[in-house]
Amino acid sequence: METLLQILKDLHPDVDFETCDTLVDSGILDSFDIITLIAEISSEFDVNIPAEEIIPDNFNSAEALYALIKRLSDED
């Protein structure tokens, strides 16, 4: 989780990613941020996020994103 939080903080240092659960809904993460996140996650966690998983629910919080990474890792 620490690695993911660091990736997120590199994108937006001013956001408290540990408590925010409306990252997409409130516009903190835009489409460019999500593309950047997907690339970073793929590189750092060796996980590919399929298109059908790129939905706001999976990106609205660090916790949801980490759960997605864990779920995709377990499927390998």
N, C-alpha and C positions, 0 to 999 in steps of 0.2 A: 504493500500500500504506500510506503514511503516513496518509492520510485515514481509511482503514479502521481502522488501529490507534488513531487518536484517537477514533473513534466507539466502539470497544470499551473504551478506557480511560475514556471518559466514563461508561460503564455500570458498570464495575468497576475503579476505579483501582488496586486492590491486586493485580491479576492480571498475570502476565507473559505477555501474549498472543503474544509473539514465539517463545516456546518451548513453551507449553502446547498439547497436541494431544488433550485430553480435555475440552474445554469443556462439551459436552453430557453426555458419559458420566459425568463426575464431578460434575455438577450445578451447575457455575459459571454456565452460561447456562440459565435456565428459560424456560418458554413465553412469559412476558411480555417477557423480554429478546429473544427471537427475533422477536417481533412488532415490538418497538421497532427492532431491527436492520434488519428488512425495510423498514420505513418510512424509516429514515435512509438506507439504501442506495439505495432508490428515488429519494429526493430528491437525494442527493449524486452518485450515479453515473448517474442517469436509466436505471435498469435495473429491470424488474419480475421478481420471483422467483415463478415459477408454483408452485402447491401441490405438484406432484409433485417439486419440487426441495427442499422443506422437509423434509429428512431429516437425522439426526444426522451422517452422513458429511460433509455440506456445511457444517456449523456447528461441528465439533469443534475446528477450529483457524483462526487468522486466515489461514493459507496456503490452506486448503481453501476458505474463504469468498471469498478474493480470486480464486482459480481459478474459482470459480462466477461471480463478477461478470465476469471477463474472458471466460469462455465465453459468457455471456448477452449481453455487449456485442458480441461478434463475430457473434452470430446476427442482430443487427438489420440 
